[in-house]
Amino acid sequence: VIYTTNAIESLNSVIRTAVNKRKVFPSDQAAFKVVYLATQQASKKWSMPIRNWTSALNRFMIMFDDRISRHLI
């Protein structure tokens, strides 16, 4: 449905860098916070619109209507 290999690889790189800077996490929650914050920082740099997002979103609505619709309100 979505062909964004470069975007996924870029996001993985950002997350990997953030995790590698901190060798030890006191809890799982701390690790989740680092990943969340790294993702938030990466998303601020994204400027290109996602190609064919409307058709991809329509496909997701067909496949996952119950899970997607509550987030689109």
N, CA, C and O atoms as CSV, one atom per row, in Angstrom:
chain,resi,resn,atom,element,x,y,z
A,1,VAL,N,N,0.828,-1.189,0.000
A,1,VAL,CA,C,0.000,0.000,0.000
A,1,VAL,C,C,0.872,1.252,0.000
A,1,VAL,O,O,0.666,2.152,-0.814
A,2,ILE,N,N,1.848,1.314,0.910
A,2,ILE,CA,C,2.733,2.475,0.972
A,2,ILE,C,C,4.150,2.020,0.654
A,2,ILE,O,O,4.630,1.033,1.212
A,3,TYR,N,N,4.807,2.726,-0.226
A,3,TYR,CA,C,6.154,2.353,-0.615
A,3,TYR,C,C,7.119,3.442,-0.155
A,3,TYR,O,O,7.516,4.304,-0.940
A,4,THR,N,N,7.485,3.395,1.101
A,4,THR,CA,C,8.335,4.429,1.683
A,4,THR,C,C,9.558,3.812,2.343
A,4,THR,O,O,9.832,4.074,3.514
A,5,THR,N,N,10.280,3.011,1.613
A,5,THR,CA,C,11.441,2.332,2.171
A,5,THR,C,C,12.461,3.330,2.715
A,5,THR,O,O,12.985,3.132,3.810
A,6,ASN,N,N,12.747,4.388,1.978
A,6,ASN,CA,C,13.727,5.372,2.439
A,6,ASN,C,C,13.267,6.065,3.709
A,6,ASN,O,O,14.074,6.313,4.604
A,7,ALA,N,N,11.989,6.379,3.800
A,7,ALA,CA,C,11.466,7.026,5.003
A,7,ALA,C,C,11.563,6.100,6.206
A,7,ALA,O,O,11.905,6.537,7.305
A,8,ILE,N,N,11.266,4.831,6.001
A,8,ILE,CA,C,11.354,3.862,7.093
A,8,ILE,C,C,12.799,3.695,7.530
A,8,ILE,O,O,13.083,3.658,8.727
A,9,GLU,N,N,13.709,3.593,6.581
A,9,GLU,CA,C,15.127,3.461,6.917
A,9,GLU,C,C,15.635,4.703,7.643
A,9,GLU,O,O,16.439,4.590,8.568
A,10,SER,N,N,15.183,5.865,7.242
A,10,SER,CA,C,15.584,7.103,7.900
A,10,SER,C,C,15.073,7.147,9.338
A,10,SER,O,O,15.808,7.524,10.252
A,11,LEU,N,N,13.824,6.763,9.533
A,11,LEU,CA,C,13.257,6.745,10.883
A,11,LEU,C,C,13.976,5.723,11.756
A,11,LEU,O,O,14.263,5.996,12.922
A,12,ASN,N,N,14.267,4.556,11.204
A,12,ASN,CA,C,15.022,3.551,11.960
A,12,ASN,C,C,16.389,4.093,12.364
A,12,ASN,O,O,16.859,3.823,13.469
A,13,SER,N,N,17.019,4.842,11.494
A,13,SER,CA,C,18.323,5.423,11.797
A,13,SER,C,C,18.226,6.424,12.948
A,13,SER,O,O,19.078,6.440,13.836
A,14,VAL,N,N,17.197,7.248,12.929
A,14,VAL,CA,C,17.001,8.229,14.002
A,14,VAL,C,C,16.770,7.522,15.332
A,14,VAL,O,O,17.348,7.905,16.349
A,15,ILE,N,N,15.933,6.498,15.327
A,15,ILE,CA,C,15.644,5.757,16.559
A,15,ILE,C,C,16.894,5.036,17.045
A,15,ILE,O,O,17.207,5.061,18.235
A,16,ARG,N,N,17.605,4.397,16.128
A,16,ARG,CA,C,18.825,3.669,16.497
A,16,ARG,C,C,19.853,4.612,17.120
A,16,ARG,O,O,20.495,4.261,18.110
A,17,THR,N,N,20.012,5.798,16.552
A,17,THR,CA,C,20.959,6.773,17.086
A,17,THR,C,C,20.565,7.204,18.495
A,17,THR,O,O,21.416,7.292,19.381
A,18,ALA,N,N,19.281,7.472,18.702
A,18,ALA,CA,C,18.809,7.898,20.021
A,18,ALA,C,C,18.997,6.799,21.058
A,18,ALA,O,O,19.369,7.080,22.198
A,19,VAL,N,N,18.747,5.561,20.677
A,19,VAL,CA,C,18.886,4.442,21.609
A,19,VAL,C,C,20.359,4.171,21.905
A,19,VAL,O,O,20.709,3.874,23.047
A,20,ASN,N,N,21.224,4.266,20.900
A,20,ASN,CA,C,22.646,3.992,21.098
A,20,ASN,C,C,23.338,5.043,21.960
A,20,ASN,O,O,24.361,4.758,22.582
A,21,LYS,N,N,22.787,6.259,22.000
A,21,LYS,CA,C,23.367,7.292,22.851
A,21,LYS,C,C,23.194,6.957,24.328
A,21,LYS,O,O,23.990,7.377,25.167
A,22,ARG,N,N,22.164,6.208,24.630
A,22,ARG,CA,C,21.899,5.790,26.006
A,22,ARG,C,C,22.043,4.283,26.053
A,22,ARG,O,O,21.197,3.563,25.526
A,23,LYS,N,N,23.071,3.813,26.658
A,23,LYS,CA,C,23.374,2.376,26.643
A,23,LYS,C,C,22.453,1.570,27.554
A,23,LYS,O,O,22.151,0.412,27.264
A,24,VAL,N,N,22.003,2.182,28.663
A,24,VAL,CA,C,21.199,1.448,29.642
A,24,VAL,C,C,19.926,2.232,29.918
A,24,VAL,O,O,19.959,3.449,30.097
A,25,PHE,N,N,18.816,1.528,29.951
A,25,PHE,CA,C,17.538,2.129,30.295
A,25,PHE,C,C,17.066,1.545,31.622
A,25,PHE,O,O,17.089,0.327,31.798
A,26,PRO,N,N,16.639,2.388,32.556
A,26,PRO,CA,C,16.207,1.877,33.853
A,26,PRO,C,C,14.916,1.060,33.779
A,26,PRO,O,O,14.656,0.220,34.640
A,27,SER,N,N,14.114,1.313,32.748
A,27,SER,CA,C,12.852,0.576,32.613
A,27,SER,C,C,12.430,0.562,31.150
A,27,SER,O,O,12.983,1.282,30.320
A,28,ASP,N,N,11.446,-0.268,30.854
A,28,ASP,CA,C,10.888,-0.298,29.502
A,28,ASP,C,C,10.255,1.045,29.163
A,28,ASP,O,O,10.338,1.512,28.027
A,29,GLN,N,N,9.625,1.659,30.151
A,29,GLN,CA,C,8.970,2.951,29.939
A,29,GLN,C,C,9.987,4.010,29.495
A,29,GLN,O,O,9.684,4.839,28.637
A,30,ALA,N,N,11.172,3.983,30.066
A,30,ALA,CA,C,12.222,4.931,29.677
A,30,ALA,C,C,12.630,4.721,28.223
A,30,ALA,O,O,12.852,5.688,27.494
A,31,ALA,N,N,12.728,3.479,27.803
A,31,ALA,CA,C,13.073,3.181,26.410
A,31,ALA,C,C,11.969,3.656,25.469
A,31,ALA,O,O,12.251,4.216,24.410
A,32,PHE,N,N,10.711,3.435,25.855
A,32,PHE,CA,C,9.592,3.899,25.034
A,32,PHE,C,C,9.608,5.417,24.904
A,32,PHE,O,O,9.319,5.953,23.834
A,33,LYS,N,N,9.944,6.106,25.983
A,33,LYS,CA,C,9.992,7.570,25.939
A,33,LYS,C,C,11.067,8.061,24.975
A,33,LYS,O,O,10.844,9.014,24.228
A,34,VAL,N,N,12.224,7.419,24.987
A,34,VAL,CA,C,13.306,7.814,24.081
A,34,VAL,C,C,12.883,7.606,22.626
A,34,VAL,O,O,13.130,8.462,21.776
A,35,VAL,N,N,12.255,6.482,22.344
A,35,VAL,CA,C,11.792,6.204,20.975
A,35,VAL,C,C,10.719,7.207,20.568
A,35,VAL,O,O,10.734,7.709,19.444
A,36,TYR,N,N,9.789,7.502,21.473
A,36,TYR,CA,C,8.725,8.466,21.185
A,36,TYR,C,C,9.314,9.844,20.884
A,36,TYR,O,O,8.948,10.478,19.895
A,37,LEU,N,N,10.223,10.299,21.739
A,37,LEU,CA,C,10.814,11.622,21.540
A,37,LEU,C,C,11.649,11.690,20.265
A,37,LEU,O,O,11.652,12.714,19.582
A,38,ALA,N,N,12.350,10.621,19.942
A,38,ALA,CA,C,13.120,10.584,18.694
A,38,ALA,C,C,12.188,10.656,17.490
A,38,ALA,O,O,12.491,11.327,16.503
A,39,THR,N,N,11.069,9.973,17.573
A,39,THR,CA,C,10.087,10.004,16.487
A,39,THR,C,C,9.486,11.398,16.343
A,39,THR,O,O,9.292,11.883,15.228
A,40,GLN,N,N,9.194,12.037,17.464
A,40,GLN,CA,C,8.647,13.397,17.419
A,40,GLN,C,C,9.648,14.360,16.777
A,40,GLN,O,O,9.264,15.190,15.954
A,41,GLN,N,N,10.918,14.255,17.145
A,41,GLN,CA,C,11.948,15.114,16.555
A,41,GLN,C,C,12.084,14.862,15.058
A,41,GLN,O,O,12.226,15.803,14.277
A,42,ALA,N,N,12.039,13.603,14.660
A,42,ALA,CA,C,12.165,13.269,13.237
A,42,ALA,C,C,10.978,13.797,12.448
A,42,ALA,O,O,11.141,14.266,11.322
A,43,SER,N,N,9.783,13.727,13.030
A,43,SER,CA,C,8.590,14.158,12.296
A,43,SER,C,C,8.583,15.664,12.065
A,43,SER,O,O,7.944,16.133,11.123
A,44,LYS,N,N,9.273,16.428,12.897
A,44,LYS,CA,C,9.356,17.877,12.687
A,44,LYS,C,C,10.157,18.216,11.432
A,44,LYS,O,O,9.964,19.278,10.839
A,45,LYS,N,N,11.048,17.323,11.027
A,45,LYS,CA,C,11.897,17.562,9.863
A,45,LYS,C,C,11.236,17.151,8.551
A,45,LYS,O,O,11.721,17.501,7.475
A,46,TRP,N,N,10.143,16.416,8.633
A,46,TRP,CA,C,9.488,15.944,7.418
A,46,TRP,C,C,8.750,17.091,6.759
A,46,TRP,O,O,7.930,17.753,7.397
A,47,SER,N,N,9.032,17.330,5.496
A,47,SER,CA,C,8.386,18.431,4.795
A,47,SER,C,C,7.640,17.972,3.547
A,47,SER,O,O,6.752,18.672,3.060
A,48,MET,N,N,7.990,16.823,3.039
A,48,MET,CA,C,7.351,16.336,1.819
A,48,MET,C,C,6.019,15.675,2.151
A,48,MET,O,O,5.944,14.871,3.080
A,49,PRO,N,N,4.967,16.003,1.401
A,49,PRO,CA,C,3.705,15.299,1.621
A,49,PRO,C,C,3.827,13.843,1.171
A,49,PRO,O,O,4.621,13.517,0.288
A,50,ILE,N,N,3.054,13.001,1.773
A,50,ILE,CA,C,3.079,11.578,1.436
A,50,ILE,C,C,2.326,11.377,0.131
A,50,ILE,O,O,1.163,11.764,0.009
A,51,ARG,N,N,2.995,10.767,-0.847
A,51,ARG,CA,C,2.359,10.533,-2.142
A,51,ARG,C,C,1.231,9.522,-1.989
A,51,ARG,O,O,1.351,8.538,-1.258
A,52,ASN,N,N,0.148,9.780,-2.683
A,52,ASN,CA,C,-1.013,8.887,-2.727
A,52,ASN,C,C,-1.560,8.565,-1.338
A,52,ASN,O,O,-2.072,7.468,-1.114
A,53,TRP,N,N,-1.456,9.516,-0.400
A,53,TRP,CA,C,-1.922,9.262,0.960
A,53,TRP,C,C,-3.426,9.005,0.986
A,53,TRP,O,O,-3.891,8.166,1.758
A,54,THR,N,N,-4.187,9.705,0.165
A,54,THR,CA,C,-5.634,9.525,0.165
A,54,THR,C,C,-6.010,8.100,-0.204
A,54,THR,O,O,-6.859,7.499,0.455
A,55,SER,N,N,-5.404,7.555,-1.231
A,55,SER,CA,C,-5.731,6.180,-1.617
A,55,SER,C,C,-5.236,5.187,-0.570
A,55,SER,O,O,-5.896,4.178,-0.322
A,56,ALA,N,N,-4.093,5.456,0.044
A,56,ALA,CA,C,-3.603,4.570,1.107
A,56,ALA,C,C,-4.535,4.623,2.309
A,56,ALA,O,O,-4.855,3.587,2.892
A,57,LEU,N,N,-4.974,5.824,2.684
A,57,LEU,CA,C,-5.890,5.961,3.818
A,57,LEU,C,C,-7.216,5.264,3.535
A,57,LEU,O,O,-7.790,4.641,4.428
A,58,ASN,N,N,-7.706,5.362,2.309
A,58,ASN,CA,C,-8.936,4.650,1.950
A,58,ASN,C,C,-8.759,3.146,2.097
A,58,ASN,O,O,-9.656,2.454,2.579
A,59,ARG,N,N,-7.624,2.650,1.689
A,59,ARG,CA,C,-7.339,1.212,1.826
A,59,ARG,C,C,-7.280,0.808,3.300
A,59,ARG,O,O,-7.808,-0.234,3.687
A,60,PHE,N,N,-6.637,1.639,4.116
A,60,PHE,CA,C,-6.579,1.351,5.549
A,60,PHE,C,C,-7.974,1.367,6.170
A,60,PHE,O,O,-8.277,0.561,7.050
A,61,MET,N,N,-8.820,2.288,5.708
A,61,MET,CA,C,-10.192,2.353,6.233
A,61,MET,C,C,-10.955,1.075,5.912
A,61,MET,O,O,-11.753,0.610,6.726
A,62,ILE,N,N,-10.722,0.509,4.748
A,62,ILE,CA,C,-11.377,-0.746,4.381
A,62,ILE,C,C,-10.861,-1.881,5.255
A,62,ILE,O,O,-11.640,-2.701,5.741
A,63,MET,N,N,-9.558,-1.926,5.451
A,63,MET,CA,C,-8.956,-3.037,6.191
A,63,MET,C,C,-9.103,-2.908,7.707
A,63,MET,O,O,-9.314,-3.905,8.397
A,64,PHE,N,N,-8.992,-1.678,8.227
A,64,PHE,CA,C,-8.943,-1.476,9.677
A,64,PHE,C,C,-9.930,-0.409,10.130
A,64,PHE,O,O,-9.576,0.452,10.936
A,65,ASP,N,N,-11.133,-0.448,9.639
A,65,ASP,CA,C,-12.103,0.610,9.897
A,65,ASP,C,C,-12.292,0.881,11.382
A,65,ASP,O,O,-12.310,2.039,11.799
A,66,ASP,N,N,-12.432,-0.159,12.180
A,66,ASP,CA,C,-12.710,0.040,13.598
A,66,ASP,C,C,-11.551,0.719,14.326
A,66,ASP,O,O,-11.775,1.467,15.277
A,67,ARG,N,N,-10.324,0.470,13.894
A,67,ARG,CA,C,-9.159,1.054,14.572
A,67,ARG,C,C,-8.783,2.426,14.021
A,67,ARG,O,O,-8.267,3.264,14.761
A,68,ILE,N,N,-9.030,2.666,12.743
A,68,ILE,CA,C,-8.606,3.925,12.118
A,68,ILE,C,C,-9.621,5.035,12.359
A,68,ILE,O,O,-9.239,6.171,12.641
A,69,SER,N,N,-10.883,4.726,12.254
A,69,SER,CA,C,-11.904,5.774,12.295
A,69,SER,C,C,-11.893,6.553,13.601
A,69,SER,O,O,-12.181,7.749,13.592
A,70,ARG,N,N,-11.573,5.920,14.719
A,70,ARG,CA,C,-11.576,6.652,15.993
A,70,ARG,C,C,-10.424,7.656,16.086
A,70,ARG,O,O,-10.472,8.570,16.908
A,71,HIS,N,N,-9.396,7.499,15.259
A,71,HIS,CA,C,-8.270,8.433,15.277
A,71,HIS,C,C,-8.449,9.569,14.275
A,71,HIS,O,O,-7.692,10.540,14.305
A,72,LEU,N,N,-9.415,9.467,13.409
A,72,LEU,CA,C,-9.623,10.489,12.387
A,72,LEU,C,C,-10.665,11.521,12.778
A,72,LEU,O,O,-10.925,12.458,12.024
A,73,ILE,N,N,-11.243,11.363,13.912
A,73,ILE,CA,C,-12.310,12.288,14.346
A,73,ILE,C,C,-11.733,13.620,14.738
A,73,ILE,O,O,-12.474,14.523,15.128
